[in-house]
Amino acid sequence: MLQALEQHQKTAVFRTFFKFLIAGVPGLVLAFSANIFFVEILRWPKPVAYAIVVWLQLTVGFVLCRLFVFDGGQEVPFVKGYVDFSIRIGLIRLADWSLYTALVEIVHVPYLAAQVINLAIFPAVKFLSVRSIFGGGAVTSTKDSKEEE
């Protein structure tokens, strides 16, 4: 019985992580598009452009996590959730932005390649942080699971 429960919890976490990754796709498309627009068309400095991109992604990510990824997401008050999300993800994204800036400005990695490198590094850390906001540490795979508890 305990093994079945542990397996269910692992499966629920995996499903939620997968939904988290899928929910990140719109923000990712927006991020690459906005970064290209800001850097190539508006000729903004890359670090400034990426800072705006990070904020846009953060906001899109919050809405999608709240509505679609975490079953209890809508139970968290909007403003409180956005503030918590912004602080936690903002700190992670500060690390993201710092690495991006170092790669682009110091190491001279192409700016879109630096963005892809960061994309590979930060998702799991972001998931664990966001999960603690919307799920209180608990993750369920379906709304029916809540009714069973």
Contacts in CASP RR format, 6 or more apart in sequence:
PFRMAT RR
TARGET T0000
AUTHOR 0000-0000-0000
METHOD contacts of the structure
MODEL  1
MLQALEQHQKTAVFRTFFKFLIAGVPGLVLAFSANIFFVEILRWPKPVAY
AIVVWLQLTVGFVLCRLFVFDGGQEVPFVKGYVDFSIRIGLIRLADWSLY
TALVEIVHVPYLAAQVINLAIFPAVKFLSVRSIFGGGAVTSTKDSKEEE
8 141 0 8 1.000
9 139 0 8 1.000
11 141 0 8 1.000
12 139 0 8 1.000
12 140 0 8 1.000
12 141 0 8 1.000
12 145 0 8 1.000
13 139 0 8 1.000
15 141 0 8 1.000
16 69 0 8 1.000
16 70 0 8 1.000
16 131 0 8 1.000
16 139 0 8 1.000
16 141 0 8 1.000
17 124 0 8 1.000
17 127 0 8 1.000
19 68 0 8 1.000
19 69 0 8 1.000
20 65 0 8 1.000
20 69 0 8 1.000
20 123 0 8 1.000
20 126 0 8 1.000
20 127 0 8 1.000
20 130 0 8 1.000
21 123 0 8 1.000
23 61 0 8 1.000
23 64 0 8 1.000
23 65 0 8 1.000
23 68 0 8 1.000
23 69 0 8 1.000
24 60 0 8 1.000
24 61 0 8 1.000
24 64 0 8 1.000
26 60 0 8 1.000
26 64 0 8 1.000
27 56 0 8 1.000
27 57 0 8 1.000
27 60 0 8 1.000
27 61 0 8 1.000
27 64 0 8 1.000
28 57 0 8 1.000
28 119 0 8 1.000
30 56 0 8 1.000
30 57 0 8 1.000
30 60 0 8 1.000
31 53 0 8 1.000
31 54 0 8 1.000
31 56 0 8 1.000
31 57 0 8 1.000
31 115 0 8 1.000
32 112 0 8 1.000
32 115 0 8 1.000
34 49 0 8 1.000
34 52 0 8 1.000
34 53 0 8 1.000
34 56 0 8 1.000
35 49 0 8 1.000
35 50 0 8 1.000
35 53 0 8 1.000
35 111 0 8 1.000
35 112 0 8 1.000
35 115 0 8 1.000
36 112 0 8 1.000
38 44 0 8 1.000
38 48 0 8 1.000
38 49 0 8 1.000
38 52 0 8 1.000
38 53 0 8 1.000
39 46 0 8 1.000
39 49 0 8 1.000
39 111 0 8 1.000
42 49 0 8 1.000
46 101 0 8 1.000
46 104 0 8 1.000
46 105 0 8 1.000
46 111 0 8 1.000
47 97 0 8 1.000
47 100 0 8 1.000
47 101 0 8 1.000
47 104 0 8 1.000
47 105 0 8 1.000
50 97 0 8 1.000
50 100 0 8 1.000
50 101 0 8 1.000
50 111 0 8 1.000
50 115 0 8 1.000
51 97 0 8 1.000
54 90 0 8 1.000
54 93 0 8 1.000
54 96 0 8 1.000
54 97 0 8 1.000
57 93 0 8 1.000
58 85 0 8 1.000
58 86 0 8 1.000
58 89 0 8 1.000
58 90 0 8 1.000
58 93 0 8 1.000
62 81 0 8 1.000
62 82 0 8 1.000
62 85 0 8 1.000
62 86 0 8 1.000
62 89 0 8 1.000
65 73 0 8 1.000
65 85 0 8 1.000
65 130 0 8 1.000
65 134 0 8 1.000
66 73 0 8 1.000
66 74 0 8 1.000
66 76 0 8 1.000
66 78 0 8 1.000
66 81 0 8 1.000
66 134 0 8 1.000
67 73 0 8 1.000
67 74 0 8 1.000
69 130 0 8 1.000
69 134 0 8 1.000
70 130 0 8 1.000
70 131 0 8 1.000
70 134 0 8 1.000
70 135 0 8 1.000
70 139 0 8 1.000
71 135 0 8 1.000
71 140 0 8 1.000
71 142 0 8 1.000
71 143 0 8 1.000
71 145 0 8 1.000
71 146 0 8 1.000
72 134 0 8 1.000
72 135 0 8 1.000
73 134 0 8 1.000
73 135 0 8 1.000
76 84 0 8 1.000
76 133 0 8 1.000
76 134 0 8 1.000
81 133 0 8 1.000
81 134 0 8 1.000
84 133 0 8 1.000
85 130 0 8 1.000
85 133 0 8 1.000
88 129 0 8 1.000
88 130 0 8 1.000
88 132 0 8 1.000
88 133 0 8 1.000
89 126 0 8 1.000
89 129 0 8 1.000
89 130 0 8 1.000
92 122 0 8 1.000
92 125 0 8 1.000
92 126 0 8 1.000
92 129 0 8 1.000
95 122 0 8 1.000
96 118 0 8 1.000
96 121 0 8 1.000
96 122 0 8 1.000
99 114 0 8 1.000
99 117 0 8 1.000
99 118 0 8 1.000
99 121 0 8 1.000
100 111 0 8 1.000
100 114 0 8 1.000
100 115 0 8 1.000
100 118 0 8 1.000
103 109 0 8 1.000
103 113 0 8 1.000
103 114 0 8 1.000
103 117 0 8 1.000
104 110 0 8 1.000
104 111 0 8 1.000
104 114 0 8 1.000
109 117 0 8 1.000
131 137 0 8 1.000
131 139 0 8 1.000
140 146 0 8 1.000
140 149 0 8 1.000
END
